[in-house]
Amino acid sequence: MSATSDRVATVKGAVAFAAELAALSTASFDELRAHFRRLYRRAAPRCLSRDLIARLVAHRLQELRLGKLDPELSRHLRRLEQGRVARRRIKTGSVLVREYEGMTHEVGILPEGFLWNGETHSSLSLIAKRITGTSWNGPRFFGLRQGQIQRLGDSERGTA
């Protein structure tokens, strides 16, 4: 098949899938229960409303057609659901900027570490120590931790 016919088939498939999902809104309660039974291989719980069954059927159809969430995203969503704050991840290519004692320091985020002054380092803490001459929590030094607003200016001058 040519690239054009592949695109046409893809568009037709997407349109058919959208129509299948849209049809759920007009399906009867019994039809939705039958869809649920076919997709989940068990009867829908009696306590579920028509709307909720339609949503579950649509979700399952989307999973089958488009795939499930990847395991890392699923874990992230579970942690959020439990009220745990997820760790912030910095995207490759980002640049952290920090002014310290009148000099501006820029750190590039690379897949293999952190680029500062033309050298690759394994941690932000190593870079912070080289900048300041004292041990620092690197993410805190570069403003990536909550509570960062606490008097950085005073601690930089040695008055904290």
Stockholm file with secondary structure:
# STOCKHOLM 1.0

chainA/1-160         MSATSDRVATVKGAVAFAAELAALSTASFDELRAHFRRLYRRAAPRCLSRDLIARLVAHRLQELRLGKLDPELSRHLRRLEQGRVARRRIKTGSVLVREYEGMTHEVGILPEGFLWNGETHSSLSLIAKRITGTSWNGPRFFGLRQGQIQRLGDSERGTA
#=GR chainA/1-160 SS CCHHHHHHHHHHHHHHHHHHHHHTTTCCHHHHHHHHHHHHSSCCCTTSCHHHHHHHHHHHHHHHHHCCCCHHHHHHHHHHHTTCCCCCCCCTTCEEEEEETTEEEEEEEETTEEEETTEEESCHHHHHHHHHSSCCCHHHHTTCSTTTTSCHHHHHTTCC
#=GC SS_cons         CCHHHHHHHHHHHHHHHHHHHHHTTTCCHHHHHHHHHHHHSSCCCTTSCHHHHHHHHHHHHHHHHHCCCCHHHHHHHHHHHTTCCCCCCCCTTCEEEEEETTEEEEEEEETTEEEETTEEESCHHHHHHHHHSSCCCHHHHTTCSTTTTSCHHHHHTTCC
//
